[in-house]
Amino acid sequence: MTPLNIVLHEPQIPQNTGNIARTCAVTGSRLHLIEPMGFRVDDAKLRRAGLDYWPLLDITYYRDFADFAEKNPGRWWFFTTKSRFVYTEAVYRPGDYLIFGREDRGLPEALLAAHYDSTVRIPMRNNEHARSLNLSNAAAVAVYEALRQNGFGELKTEGRLTAAP
């Protein structure tokens, strides 16, 4: 199965990016990071969050969204609180790009408007103080829904207890 592509547009918090990198490593998803970022890639917090998973990553960096778009034609899904479509209504395919915005302000409105039919939201309470999920949690929810829709590909779907119950 062609891996999913997880795209972070201008991520600001190294721990979130590290956690998402770990999700990518265990699912075989590719990670795409669009600059500017709020940290350096050698940031200790970023590395700590990803632990020893960094060698398992397929990661690409881009100078801006135009650079990303030029190099990655395909099906894009934009995750935002501003969509009328629920993320489970989308039909994901292997190789799709799941795109997430900055932790503090999400994806640019112009980008969302240009791709509105490809925007999706994760349902939440209607509360001005609970604005959105944590970025790494939102990415995990999205990745696993896309994987579930495609039978989880090559992922191990069963475990085994070492001691009999």
TORDREN-465746 format. One line per field, with one value per atom (N, C-alpha, C): residue number from 1; x, y, z; atom name; residue in one letter. Coordinates in steps of 0.1 Angstrom, whole numbers. Example, Ala and Ser with C-alpha at 12.3 -4.5 7.8 and 13.67 -1.06 7.14 Angstrom:
2
i <- [1  1  1  2  2  2]
x <- [132  123  132  128  137  129]
y <- [-57  -45  -33  -22  -11  0]
z <- [78  78  78  71  71  79]
at <- [N  CA  C  N  CA  C]
aa <- [A  A  A  S  S  S]
% end
This chain:
165
i <- [1  1  1  2  2  2  3  3  3  4  4  4  5  5  5  6  6  6  7  7  7  8  8  8  9  9  9  10  10  10  11  11  11  12  12  12  13  13  13  14  14  14  15  15  15  16  16  16  17  17  17  18  18  18  19  19  19  20  20  20  21  21  21  22  22  22  23  23  23  24  24  24  25  25  25  26  26  26  27  27  27  28  28  28  29  29  29  30  30  30  31  31  31  32  32  32  33  33  33  34  34  34  35  35  35  36  36  36  37  37  37  38  38  38  39  39  39  40  40  40  41  41  41  42  42  42  43  43  43  44  44  44  45  45  45  46  46  46  47  47  47  48  48  48  49  49  49  50  50  50  51  51  51  52  52  52  53  53  53  54  54  54  55  55  55  56  56  56  57  57  57  58  58  58  59  59  59  60  60  60  61  61  61  62  62  62  63  63  63  64  64  64  65  65  65  66  66  66  67  67  67  68  68  68  69  69  69  70  70  70  71  71  71  72  72  72  73  73  73  74  74  74  75  75  75  76  76  76  77  77  77  78  78  78  79  79  79  80  80  80  81  81  81  82  82  82  83  83  83  84  84  84  85  85  85  86  86  86  87  87  87  88  88  88  89  89  89  90  90  90  91  91  91  92  92  92  93  93  93  94  94  94  95  95  95  96  96  96  97  97  97  98  98  98  99  99  99  100  100  100  101  101  101  102  102  102  103  103  103  104  104  104  105  105  105  106  106  106  107  107  107  108  108  108  109  109  109  110  110  110  111  111  111  112  112  112  113  113  113  114  114  114  115  115  115  116  116  116  117  117  117  118  118  118  119  119  119  120  120  120  121  121  121  122  122  122  123  123  123  124  124  124  125  125  125  126  126  126  127  127  127  128  128  128  129  129  129  130  130  130  131  131  131  132  132  132  133  133  133  134  134  134  135  135  135  136  136  136  137  137  137  138  138  138  139  139  139  140  140  140  141  141  141  142  142  142  143  143  143  144  144  144  145  145  145  146  146  146  147  147  147  148  148  148  149  149  149  150  150  150  151  151  151  152  152  152  153  153  153  154  154  154  155  155  155  156  156  156  157  157  157  158  158  158  159  159  159  160  160  160  161  161  161  162  162  162  163  163  163  164  164  164  165  165  165]
x <- [9  0  9  6  13  11  21  19  11  5  -2  9  5  14  9  16  12  20  12  18  16  26  25  29  20  22  26  39  45  43  46  45  53  48  54  59  54  57  65  77  86  80  74  69  57  49  38  44  54  60  67  73  80  70  58  48  42  40  35  45  58  69  68  66  65  53  41  30  33  40  44  53  63  72  65  55  49  38  34  23  29  42  48  44  38  34  46  45  56  53  63  61  67  59  63  62  73  73  75  65  66  70  81  86  78  80  89  83  92  88  92  86  89  100  108  119  129  141  150  149  152  150  159  170  178  174  163  158  157  162  162  148  138  124  118  121  116  122  135  141  136  134  129  115  106  93  92  102  102  111  118  126  135  135  145  138  127  120  125  134  139  145  152  157  147  135  124  116  119  111  115  105  107  102  111  107  113  104  109  105  114  112  109  101  98  99  103  105  92  81  68  58  45  34  36  40  41  51  62  73  67  59  53  43  35  24  31  41  48  54  58  65  56  43  34  20  19  5  -2  -14  -22  -34  -40  -52  -49  -53  -50  -63  -62  -72  -67  -75  -71  -79  -73  -79  -81  -93  -96  -109  -110  -122  -133  -129  -138  -144  -145  -151  -165  -173  -187  -187  -175  -174  -167  -173  -166  -156  -145  -133  -137  -147  -151  -159  -164  -171  -162  -150  -140  -137  -134  -130  -115  -107  -92  -87  -76  -69  -54  -48  -34  -27  -17  -10  -16  -28  -34  -25  -27  -20  -30  -27  -35  -27  -33  -26  -31  -22  -26  -18  -25  -19  -12  -7  -1  -9  -3  -10  -18  -12  -18  -29  -29  -39  -44  -39  -44  -39  -46  -42  -47  -40  -44  -58  -66  -80  -80  -71  -70  -68  -59  -57  -69  -76  -88  -99  -101  -111  -108  -95  -92  -94  -95  -97  -108  -119  -129  -135  -137  -144  -135  -122  -113  -109  -117  -115  -124  -119  -126  -123  -132  -131  -133  -127  -129  -140  -151  -161  -156  -161  -157  -169  -169  -179  -179  -191  -192  -189  -176  -172  -160  -162  -151  -138  -138  -125  -119  -126  -121  -120  -110  -109  -106  -97  -93  -86  -84  -76  -61  -53  -39  -35  -26  -22  -18  -10  -5  -17  -27  -39  -47  -49  -57  -51  -38  -31  -32  -32  -33  -47  -57  -71  -73  -68  -69  -62  -49  -41  -48  -53  -59  -72  -80  -92  -89  -79  -75  -70  -62  -57  -68  -78  -89  -97  -100  -107  -100  -88  -80  -75  -81  -78  -64  -59  -46  -34  -36  -24  -15  -3  7  9  1  3  -2  5  1  -12  -22  -35  -39  -30  -33  -20  -23  -12  -14  -4  -5  0  -7  -3  9  18  29  25  15  10  -4  -8  -22  -31  -43  -52  -58]
y <- [-12  0  12  22  34  42  46  53  66  69  82  93  105  116  126  129  138  151  162  175  184  190  200  214  223  236  246  249  259  254  242  238  247  249  258  251  239  233  220  219  208  194  194  182  177  185  180  174  181  175  162  161  149  137  140  130  126  135  132  124  127  119  105  103  89  82  89  83  79  87  84  72  71  60  47  46  34  30  39  36  36  39  40  52  62  74  83  91  101  114  120  133  144  155  166  179  186  198  211  220  232  244  250  262  274  284  285  277  271  263  271  269  276  269  261  254  250  245  239  224  218  203  196  202  195  198  205  208  195  196  184  180  189  186  178  182  175  160  159  145  137  143  135  130  138  134  122  122  111  99  101  91  85  71  65  61  68  66  73  83  92  84  73  66  59  57  51  60  73  83  86  88  93  108  117  131  141  150  160  174  184  198  206  217  226  240  249  263  271  266  272  263  267  259  257  268  267  256  256  246  232  230  217  213  223  220  216  223  220  206  201  188  176  179  169  169  166  165  153  154  143  148  139  142  148  160  167  169  166  168  178  189  200  199  197  196  210  213  227  226  235  237  244  249  258  251  237  230  225  223  217  202  197  182  175  164  157  148  146  138  124  118  104  103  115  115  114  118  117  103  100  87  88  83  84  72  75  65  65  54  53  64  71  82  95  96  109  118  131  140  146  144  150  162  173  186  193  197  203  217  226  240  242  254  258  256  253  251  264  275  287  294  290  296  288  275  266  270  266  268  282  288  301  300  310  311  310  317  317  303  295  281  273  274  267  270  283  288  282  281  276  261  254  239  235  243  241  227  222  209  197  200  191  194  202  205  195  192  183  187  184  188  176  176  166  172  166  172  174  186  189  197  199  207  221  227  241  250  253  260  269  282  292  289  282  280  266  258  245  247  254  258  246  237  227  216  204  194  198  191  192  187  193  190  175  170  156  146  150  141  142  154  155  146  147  140  125  120  106  101  109  106  104  114  114  102  100  89  76  73  60  58  69  68  65  71  68  54  50  36  26  29  20  18  29  28  20  18  11  -3  -8  -21  -22  -10  -9  -14  -17  -20  -31  -28  -38  -38  -30  -28  -41  -44  -55  -52  -60  -57  -66  -75  -83  -85  -86  -88  -102  -105  -118  -116  -121  -120  -130  -126  -135  -146  -142  -152  -155  -168  -172  -165  -161  -154  -164]
z <- [0  0  0  -9  -9  4  11  24  23  34  35  36  34  35  45  56  66  64  62  59  71  76  86  80  80  74  85  85  95  110  113  127  137  149  158  171  174  187  184  188  185  190  202  207  199  193  185  172  166  154  157  169  173  175  181  183  169  160  147  139  141  134  139  152  158  152  150  144  129  122  109  108  118  118  120  129  132  122  114  104  89  88  75  66  73  66  64  53  50  57  62  69  60  58  50  59  60  69  60  61  53  62  58  66  63  72  83  95  103  115  127  138  151  159  152  159  148  153  144  144  133  133  142  147  156  171  173  186  195  207  216  219  220  224  212  200  188  188  190  190  202  213  225  223  217  214  204  195  185  189  200  206  195  195  186  172  169  157  145  147  136  124  126  115  106  112  104  96  97  90  75  67  54  55  55  58  48  44  33  39  36  40  28  29  18  23  15  19  21  14  16  9  10  4  -11  -18  -32  -36  -29  -31  -29  -18  -15  -27  -31  -41  -54  -58  -70  -71  -59  -59  -55  -52  -47  -52  -65  -70  -64  -62  -56  -49  -42  -34  -21  -19  -6  2  15  25  35  37  46  59  70  83  90  93  98  106  115  123  115  103  95  83  84  73  77  67  70  68  63  61  73  78  88  83  89  84  81  87  84  71  66  53  41  43  32  29  17  13  10  19  17  9  2  -6  -3  -5  -2  -10  -4  -11  -9  -3  0  9  8  17  27  40  51  56  54  56  69  78  90  92  98  99  113  114  127  139  150  162  167  164  169  160  147  139  127  126  116  102  92  78  74  64  59  53  55  50  35  28  14  8  15  11  13  24  27  17  14  4  -10  -14  -27  -28  -17  -17  -8  -7  3  2  -10  -11  -6  -3  2  17  24  38  46  57  67  81  90  104  113  124  135  144  146  155  169  175  188  194  207  214  209  209  205  217  219  231  227  230  226  232  244  251  247  240  234  219  214  200  191  195  186  194  188  193  193  201  200  186  179  166  164  174  172  174  183  184  172  166  154  142  141  131  133  145  148  145  149  145  130  123  108  102  106  100  102  114  116  110  108  100  85  80  66  64  74  74  76  85  87  74  67  55  44  45  35  41  51  57  64  68  75  67  55  46  52  53  58  73  80  95  102  113  121  129  127  133  145  149  160  169  182  191  198  206  213  227  237  251  253  261  264  275  283  293  290  291  289  299  295  304  314]
at <- [N  CA  C  N  CA  C  N  CA  C  N  CA  C  N  CA  C  N  CA  C  N  CA  C  N  CA  C  N  CA  C  N  CA  C  N  CA  C  N  CA  C  N  CA  C  N  CA  C  N  CA  C  N  CA  C  N  CA  C  N  CA  C  N  CA  C  N  CA  C  N  CA  C  N  CA  C  N  CA  C  N  CA  C  N  CA  C  N  CA  C  N  CA  C  N  CA  C  N  CA  C  N  CA  C  N  CA  C  N  CA  C  N  CA  C  N  CA  C  N  CA  C  N  CA  C  N  CA  C  N  CA  C  N  CA  C  N  CA  C  N  CA  C  N  CA  C  N  CA  C  N  CA  C  N  CA  C  N  CA  C  N  CA  C  N  CA  C  N  CA  C  N  CA  C  N  CA  C  N  CA  C  N  CA  C  N  CA  C  N  CA  C  N  CA  C  N  CA  C  N  CA  C  N  CA  C  N  CA  C  N  CA  C  N  CA  C  N  CA  C  N  CA  C  N  CA  C  N  CA  C  N  CA  C  N  CA  C  N  CA  C  N  CA  C  N  CA  C  N  CA  C  N  CA  C  N  CA  C  N  CA  C  N  CA  C  N  CA  C  N  CA  C  N  CA  C  N  CA  C  N  CA  C  N  CA  C  N  CA  C  N  CA  C  N  CA  C  N  CA  C  N  CA  C  N  CA  C  N  CA  C  N  CA  C  N  CA  C  N  CA  C  N  CA  C  N  CA  C  N  CA  C  N  CA  C  N  CA  C  N  CA  C  N  CA  C  N  CA  C  N  CA  C  N  CA  C  N  CA  C  N  CA  C  N  CA  C  N  CA  C  N  CA  C  N  CA  C  N  CA  C  N  CA  C  N  CA  C  N  CA  C  N  CA  C  N  CA  C  N  CA  C  N  CA  C  N  CA  C  N  CA  C  N  CA  C  N  CA  C  N  CA  C  N  CA  C  N  CA  C  N  CA  C  N  CA  C  N  CA  C  N  CA  C  N  CA  C  N  CA  C  N  CA  C  N  CA  C  N  CA  C  N  CA  C  N  CA  C  N  CA  C  N  CA  C  N  CA  C  N  CA  C  N  CA  C  N  CA  C  N  CA  C  N  CA  C  N  CA  C  N  CA  C  N  CA  C  N  CA  C  N  CA  C  N  CA  C  N  CA  C  N  CA  C  N  CA  C  N  CA  C  N  CA  C  N  CA  C  N  CA  C  N  CA  C  N  CA  C  N  CA  C  N  CA  C  N  CA  C  N  CA  C  N  CA  C  N  CA  C  N  CA  C  N  CA  C]
aa <- [M  M  M  T  T  T  P  P  P  L  L  L  N  N  N  I  I  I  V  V  V  L  L  L  H  H  H  E  E  E  P  P  P  Q  Q  Q  I  I  I  P  P  P  Q  Q  Q  N  N  N  T  T  T  G  G  G  N  N  N  I  I  I  A  A  A  R  R  R  T  T  T  C  C  C  A  A  A  V  V  V  T  T  T  G  G  G  S  S  S  R  R  R  L  L  L  H  H  H  L  L  L  I  I  I  E  E  E  P  P  P  M  M  M  G  G  G  F  F  F  R  R  R  V  V  V  D  D  D  D  D  D  A  A  A  K  K  K  L  L  L  R  R  R  R  R  R  A  A  A  G  G  G  L  L  L  D  D  D  Y  Y  Y  W  W  W  P  P  P  L  L  L  L  L  L  D  D  D  I  I  I  T  T  T  Y  Y  Y  Y  Y  Y  R  R  R  D  D  D  F  F  F  A  A  A  D  D  D  F  F  F  A  A  A  E  E  E  K  K  K  N  N  N  P  P  P  G  G  G  R  R  R  W  W  W  W  W  W  F  F  F  F  F  F  T  T  T  T  T  T  K  K  K  S  S  S  R  R  R  F  F  F  V  V  V  Y  Y  Y  T  T  T  E  E  E  A  A  A  V  V  V  Y  Y  Y  R  R  R  P  P  P  G  G  G  D  D  D  Y  Y  Y  L  L  L  I  I  I  F  F  F  G  G  G  R  R  R  E  E  E  D  D  D  R  R  R  G  G  G  L  L  L  P  P  P  E  E  E  A  A  A  L  L  L  L  L  L  A  A  A  A  A  A  H  H  H  Y  Y  Y  D  D  D  S  S  S  T  T  T  V  V  V  R  R  R  I  I  I  P  P  P  M  M  M  R  R  R  N  N  N  N  N  N  E  E  E  H  H  H  A  A  A  R  R  R  S  S  S  L  L  L  N  N  N  L  L  L  S  S  S  N  N  N  A  A  A  A  A  A  A  A  A  V  V  V  A  A  A  V  V  V  Y  Y  Y  E  E  E  A  A  A  L  L  L  R  R  R  Q  Q  Q  N  N  N  G  G  G  F  F  F  G  G  G  E  E  E  L  L  L  K  K  K  T  T  T  E  E  E  G  G  G  R  R  R  L  L  L  T  T  T  A  A  A  A  A  A  P  P  P]
% end
